[in-house]
Amino acid sequence: MKKMKNNKFEYCMNALHYCIYKGEVRLYENALNNTSKYLRFFSKLFGFEKWYHRVAEKNINDTEGRKIFFDKKKSFSIGKANRIFGFLYSGYPGLFSFILGGLGFRFFEDKYPLLNIFLLGIPIGIGYIPAYRAVFTKDKYLKYYKKFEKKDASWHKKWKWITIAFFIGSWIMTAMGGAAMWGILLF
């Protein structure tokens, strides 16, 4: 029974990470396509059409060069997806972190700055461990990515909305934590 719950949590965390990664891939693809359009326009405008056809098109369509942006193991997209996932997941335990930090500042003020830092960081650190183990240990996300790519469009649409809700919820929890810390410090 416990293993089943862990698999559901692991599945959900990897699905969220996958959706964040796909969003980053779309973002980079749009940026590369728009850059290509602007290069083409300005090369025609300034008379560099030969250069564009010789150099720019070769580089734009280079599959090895595109791995820098879109590779699932090491790329800009996966690196940014990892950071965004970590930031968003940290928003949920961040509520408790801000409350403990506010209590620490309230009762100990600046007498023990290291204690205040620990009170702010420990809930986020402890809360992030399950997500890290579910997604990043032994690159589990790569195994799940293969499964997720085979899913139909309705699955992708559903998880896209769940990811958006996760994103909004994280910001709300962070804001609530900041408000709670502010309230504790004022009263």
Secondary structure by P-SEA (a helix, b strand, c coil): caaaaaaaaaaaaaaaaaaaaaaaaaaaaaaaaaaaaaaaaaaaaacaaaaaaccaaaaaaccccccccccccccaaaaaaaaaaaaaaaccaaaaaaaaaaaaaaccccccaaaaaaaacaaaaaaaaaaaaacccccaaaaaaaaaaaccaaaaaaaaaaaaaaaaaaaaaaaaaaaaaaaaaac
